Amino acid sequence: MKEACKALGIEAQIRATSANNFVEYAKNTDILLLAPQISFLENDFQKNWPQIRQMVIIGLNYGTMNGQNVVKQALAL
């Protein structure tokens, strides 16, 4: 995803964290991408952080590590 952002001329800080540690990063987050395996937490994240745009990464993109498609999906929010 970092390479995809760079190719598109997008300045972004991308980091990964566990669901339990997200609270430490919530204040500085514009878009939250959830891995498919924790998609069951989507409603909880939306309830706790409604001001943050959120999405579950499409499983195929996650599994194939297709950062370009993930970035495009995130930009469409």
QUIHU-V70704 format. One record per residue. N is the residue number from 0. RES is the residue in one letter. PSI is psi in whole degrees, -180 to 180 (* if undefined). Layout:
{{N	RES	PSI} {N	RES	PSI}}
This chain:
{{0	M	-36} {1	K	-44} {2	E	-39} {3	A	-42} {4	C	-43} {5	K	-43} {6	A	-31} {7	L	-1} {8	G	28} {9	I	125} {10	E	119} {11	A	146} {12	Q	119} {13	I	128} {14	R	155} {15	A	143} {16	T	164} {17	S	160} {18	A	-38} {19	N	-28} {20	N	-2} {21	F	-34} {22	V	-31} {23	E	-24} {24	Y	-9} {25	A	-41} {26	K	-29} {27	N	25} {28	T	130} {29	D	-40} {30	I	132} {31	L	122} {32	L	123} {33	L	135} {34	A	148} {35	P	-35} {36	Q	-12} {37	I	22} {38	S	-24} {39	F	-14} {40	L	-2} {41	E	-47} {42	N	-37} {43	D	-44} {44	F	-42} {45	Q	-38} {46	K	-43} {47	N	-28} {48	W	66} {49	P	-19} {50	Q	-10} {51	I	128} {52	R	137} {53	Q	153} {54	M	156} {55	V	130} {56	I	135} {57	I	132} {58	G	-42} {59	L	-43} {60	N	-38} {61	Y	-49} {62	G	-33} {63	T	2} {64	M	45} {65	N	83} {66	G	-34} {67	Q	-45} {68	N	-36} {69	V	-44} {70	V	-44} {71	K	-41} {72	Q	-42} {73	A	-40} {74	L	-23} {75	A	-8} {76	L	*}}
